Amino acid sequence: MLPLILICTIFSVGRALVCTPELCKNAVQEPLNCKGSIIKNGGFCGCYDVCAKQEGEECQAHYSFGMIPAGKCDSGMVCTAPIEATGHPMMLLGRGQCVKTDQADLRRAIPDTLSACQQMRRVRMISMVVWQGWWMPKCDVNGDFMDQQCDNMKRCFCVDSKTGDVDKTTYTTLGAANCAVSKRDNTMTKCQQKYASMQFSFAIWQGMWYPKCDTVGNFEPEQCDNTGKCFCVSAVDGVVDESTKVLGSADCSSKKRQTLKKTKCQQKYASMQFSFAIWQGMWYPKCDTVGNFEPEQCDNTGKCFCVSAVDGVVDESTKVLGSADCSSKKRQTLKKTKCQQKYASMQFSFAIWQGMWYPKCDALGNFMPEQCDNTGKCFCVSAVDGVVDESTKVLGSAECSSKKRQTLKKTKCQQMRDIRMISFVVWKGMWTPKCDALGNFMPEQCDNTKHCFCVDAVDGTVDVSTKVLDSADCSQSINSITQS
């Protein structure tokens, strides 16, 4: 502990000392009684003479910034490291002991010049400047940089053994850097270098692609990115031929390149494989053997519905909890109405604002007369354009019939249904209630795990004993409601 305190004290004092002409004016030369020769102006800042160091005395082999020199050895002697003490505090200050030249081979002599690693280490040990990404070099027994170094942000990376130049492609924040590969980058092909560098990258961007290399290290003719697009590249440099970029497989043979375009179902499926966004009502498309949408699709709330074969347009009138019957009519592609367009666009929006509302569309794709926002207010809209009649906006249910509009208080079923329809929170076992014409809970309800159960008609209390997969028998519940 004492040597460490001594080192820190010398560093702090040494950095504050600056040699100026005025400094020597008050210097006093004390009488010298030297065992050997005298070194003229060998004292601090050259202000006075000193005795040359003798055998066994501490000496200064290298002069570091801000350090008070320990002195030079007399003629016939060299400054060497202490025996079996390469980590001795004296060595941290560039100091050693004077040894006669005929005995110097018994000790590890301090080299006349430090390696690049040792120089960097020496400078950083006496520097009080630290920055984000600062690192203290580790040197091997030969004075070279060790392959792996780590900074004060706990990032490890590979460096050149002689110069210490950092290979920025090897930065990693988790564990050791793979310097066994990086160190030999000059023997690797461009494809292998690109692949190795991307193994340690945490960045992800649209269009990112991991190179595929052949057996000799060249780029394979076809490469594919994370959007599902494939393209052709040059063998040596991996230059992308943008004209060949297509969804699906690209023909990179010597013949004229042709593109195999994916269907809309395949495109939608491929794009969602690389999406991290999740929203209520999200659904992964199921495609048939020829790439068309399968008639029935299901979302993440447990609702299933019918879609058109080519474009995958959802028939909202078929949306039910459980299995939808999509066999009644042949699916065709339909142009979306304004209501359907508004609904579809909001499925992919992460913006939420006060008064936001998801449109409810009828079987023909028109806006349903009554719409409700996320503040609990309901209002009437026009059927085709969905223009809001602000005069009808009220808390609760709005009367949008041809008669004089009146406000009606919603039932518990209607309130619960509306809240869950606009909620982005989804959990296992969540269920959106089905209400009858009077606003009561329908006897049977189903959750998003496809379990069905019976509930109380008025307050929706679940009868847990009736919970089963698929359909629950709620006939007794219906009878009890009828008798009451």
N, C-alpha and C positions, 0 to 999 in steps of 0.2 A: 504493500500500500504506500509505503514511504517513497519508493522510487517513482511511483505514479504521480504523487503530489509534487515531487521535485521536478518531474518533466513538465507538468502543467504550469508550475510557477515560472520555470525558465521560458516556456513558450510565451506566457503572458507578458513577462518583463521584456524578453528579447524583441517582441514585435513593437515595443514602444520606444526602442533605442534607435536613434539615427545619428550617424557620424557627421559632425559639422566642424568647420575650422575653429569655432569658438570653444568646442568641447575640450580641446587639448590645452587651452590657455591656463587652466587651473590644475592640469595634471602634474603630479610630482613624481619624479623618478626616484624610487626607493633604492637603497644600496643592494646590490646583487651579490650573492655568494653561491655561484653556480658550480655544480659538479662537472659540468661540461662546458660547451660553448655558449655564447650569448647571441641571441637573435635580435638584430637591430630593428627597432620599431615593430617588434612582434607582439606588443601588447594591444589592448583593446583600442580600436580605431587608429592604431599606429602611433599612439601618444607616448609610448615609452618602450624601453627594451625589456626583454624577458629572457629567462634561462631556457635553453633547449631541454626538452623532456628526455629523461634517461630510461633505461631498461625497467619495465614494470610499471612506469607511470602512465597516467591517462593522457591520451593524445587525440587530436582532431584529424580524422581522415578526409571528411567532406564538410564543406561549409554550406549550411542551410540558411535560408532567409530568416533573419531575426535571431539567430543563435549566437551565443557568446562562445567563441572558439576556445577549445581546451589546450591548444598549443601544438607545436611540431616536435617531432623526434630529432635527436642529435644525429649527426652524420654517422653512417654505419648501422643505422637502425631503421626499421619500418614500423608503421602503425598497423596492427593486425587485430582481428576479432578475438575476444576472450575465448579460451578453450572451452568447448562444449557449452557454449552460451550464445547461440545464434539468435535467441530471443531475448538476450540480456538488454536491460534498459539503456545501457551505453550505446548499443548498436542502433536503437531507435533514434538517437541523436547524432548518428554518424561518427561515433567515437569508438576508440579501441585502446590497446596498450602497446607501448613501444617494445619491440623485440629486436635483438641483433639479427642481422641479415642471414647469418649462418644457421639460425634457429627458426627462421620464419616458415620453413617448410613443415614444421611441427604443428603449425596453426593455420587456420584458413585466413589467408591474407585478404584484406578489404580491397576490392578492385579499384583501379584508378578512376574508372568511370562507372556510373550506375546505368543499369538497363532502363528502357523506357518505362517498364512497369515499376521498377524501384524508384525512379525519379517522380513518377506520378504519385506513388504512394507517399513518398517523403513530403512532397508539396502539400498533399491533402491532409496529412497528419498535423501539419503546423498551420494550416489555414483555418480560419474561423468562419469562413463563408460556406454555407450549406444551402442547397436549392432542391426543389422538387425534381427527383430523378438522379440526385447525387449518389455516387457510388465510390467505395474505397476499393481499389484494385487488389486482387489476390495474386501473388506471384509464386511461381514454382521454384524449385531448388536451383534452376539455371537462370532465374531472374526474368523468365518470360511470363506473359500474362497467362493465367489459367483459362482454359477454354470457356468456362461459365463464370459469369459475374452477376451480382445482384445489387439493385439499388435500394434507396431508402423508402421506396414505395412497394417493396416486396416483389418487384418484377425481376425476373431472371432473363438472361440473354447471352448470346455467344459473342466473343470478340476475337480479333486477330491476335495470335500468340506473340507477335513481335511489336506491332504498333498499338494494339488495344482498340482498334477501330471497331465500333459496335455494328453487328449485323442486325439492323432494325427489324428484319423479317422474322427474327427468332424471339421477339419479346413475348413473354408469357406471364400471366399473373397466377397461374395454378401450377405449382410444382416446378420441376427442373426444366430447363430449355434443352431441346434435342440438339446438342452441339456435335454429336457424332455424325449427323447429316450436314449441318450448316458448315462445319469446318472444312468440309470437302466440296463446297459449292462450285469451286473452279473445275471440278471433275464431273459435275452433274450437267445434264442437258437442261435447256430452258424449261422444258416440260416438267422435269423432275424438280427444278428449283421452284417453279410456280406452285407445284403441288405441295412441296415441303413447307413453303412460306405460309400457305393457306391453312395448314394444320394448326398453326398457332395464332390464327386471327379469329377474333370474336366479333368482327364486323360482319353484318349481313345486309345486302342491298338487293334491290330488284334487278335481275339480270345477272346475278353472281353465278359463276360456274367453276366447278372443280375440274381441272384438266385430267383427261385420261391419256396415259402414256403407253406406247407399245413396248415390245420386248427390248428394243434398242434405245429407248428413252425419248423417241420422237412423239409429237402429238398425234393421237389417232385422228383420222380424217374427220370424223363426226364428233362434235361436243354438244352438250345440252346444258341450259342454265336452269335457275330455280323458278322460272315462270312457265316451264314446260316447252320452251322453244329450243329447237336444235339447229345446228349450223355447221358449215365446213370451215376448217382452219388449215393453215399451211403447216407442213410437217415439222420444220425446224423451229420457227419463231412463234407459231401458234396465232398468226394474224387471222382475224375473223373475216370471212367473206360475207358481208352483210346481206348480199343479194340472195344468199341461201338460207337465211334465218326464217324458220317456219315453226308453227305449232305441230309437234309430232316429229316424225323421223325425216331427216334430210338425206337426200341421195348424193353422196360425196364420191361416187365412183368416177372413173375416167370418162364415162358417158356424160351427156348433157344432164345437168342436175335437175331433178324434178322434186316437187314438194308434195308430201302426203298430208293434206289438211285435216285436222281433227274436226269432228262434229261439235255442235254447240254443247251437247251433253258432256263430251269428253273434255272440251275446253273448260267448262265450268268445274268439272271434277278436278282437272289438273291444277287450276288456279287456286282452288280451295285447299289443296294439299300443302301449300306454302303460306297460308294465311294463319295468323295467330289471333285474329279477331273472332269473338264469339258473341252472338246476340240471340235474343229470344225469337224463336221462329226460324232459326238457321237450319238449313237442310243440305245434306250432301246428295247430289244426284245419283241415281242408279241408272246405268246405261245398259241397253240390250246388246246383243251380239253384233248388230250393224251400227251401233253408236247412237241410236235414238234414245230419248228418255223413255224409261219404262212408264206405263200408264199411271201407276200408283207411286207416290213419293211420301216420305214422312219427315217431319221436322223434330227439333230437339225438345219440344213441349209434349210430344206424344201424339200430335195430330197428324193424320194422313189425309191425302187429297189427290185429285187427278190433275194431270198436266198434259199439254199437247206433246206429240211425239217428237217434232223437229225442234221447236223453240223452247219447250218446257214451260209454256205459259200456264200459270196456276188457275184452275177453275175454283174460285173461292167458295162457290155454292156447295162443293163436294167436301169441304174441310170438316173432318170430324175426329173426335178422340177415338183411337182404335183404327180398324181397317176401313178404307173407303172403297165403295163399289165403283170401279172404273170400267166396267164391261158394257155399260148401257149404250154408249155411242162411240163411234170411231173418233179418235183424237185428231184435231186439225190445228194448224197454226193460226192464231188469232192476234190481231193488232190490239195492244192494250188500250183500254179507255183511260181518260184522265185520272179517274179514281184509282185504277190499277197501277198506273204510272207513278202516281204520288205515293201509293203504298209501297211499291217496289223500291223507289228511291230512298225512302226513309228506313228501309231495312238495313241499308249500308251506311247510314249516317250515325256518327258518334256524338253529334251535337244535341244538347238538351236545353230547352229554354222554357220559361214559364208561359203556359198557354199552348204548348206543343200538343198536337193531336194526330193520331194515326187514323186515316180514313177507313170507314167501313163501307165496303162495296156490296151491292146486291148481286143476284145471279146473272144479271145482264152487264155487270161492270159499272153501273151507275152509282153515284154517291147515295147512300141511304139517307133518308130525310133528316134523321137525328145523328149528330156527331158529338163526342165529348173530348175535352182536353185533359191535361195532366194536373189541373187544379180542381177537378171535380165539376167543372161547369159544362153544361150541355147546350146545344144550339142547333138551329135548322140551317141546312145548306141547299143549294140548287142541285138538281139531280145530275146534270151533265158536267158543269164546271166546278161544282163544289164551292160556290161563292157563299160566304157566311152571312147570315142575316143577324147582325149584331143586336138587333132589338129583341131577339129571342134567347139571348145568352143568359142562363140562370144556373144556380147551383142545384143539382139534381137533374131530373128528367124534363126535357122541353117538349111541349105539345106541338108537333109539326104537321098535324092534320089540316084539312081545309077549314075546319071550324076555328073559333077563336082560340088562340094558344093559351094554355094554362100550364103551370108548373106542377109536377107530381113528384112526391117524395119516392125515392127508389127503395126497393126491398133489400133485405140483407143479401140475397142472392145476386141481385143486379149490382149492388155496391161492390161486393167481393169480386164479381166477374170483371167489372170495369177497372178496378185497381190492378188486378193481375194481368189484364190485357196490356197495360202500359208499363208494367214493371220489367226492369232489366235483370232482376234477381231471379235465378232459377235454381231449384234444389231438387234433390232426389225425393220423389214422392209428391212433388207439387201437383196441384190440380186446379184447373180453371172451371168454375161451376157452370153447369147447364141449367138455365132457368126456363120454366114453362111460361105460358101466355099470361099468367097472373103474376109472374115475378117470383114464384116459389121455387125452391130447389127441386129439380127432378129427382125421383127416388134413387136412381142409379147414377153414380159419378165415377170417373176413371182418372187415375193420375198418370204421370209421364213415365212410369215403369210398367204401364199396361195392367196395373192392378185395378180392379173395379170393386165398388162397395156401395152400401146403402147409407143414405143420410136423412136427417130430419127435414121435412118440407119447409119449415119456417126459418129455423136458425142454422141449418146445414150441419148439425152435429153428426159426426161420422160414427157408424156402428162398426167398430173394429172387427167384431166377430164375423162380419159378412165379407171381409176383404179377401178376394181371390183373384187369380190371374184370369184375364178375359172378363166374361160376363158374370155379374152377381145376380142372384135371385132376390129381388126386392118386392115380390108380390105381397108378402105379409105386411111390408111397410105401407104399400099402397092401400091394402084393406084396412089397416088401422087408421090411416088418414081419412078414408071414406067413412068409416063408422063414427069417427069423432066429429 
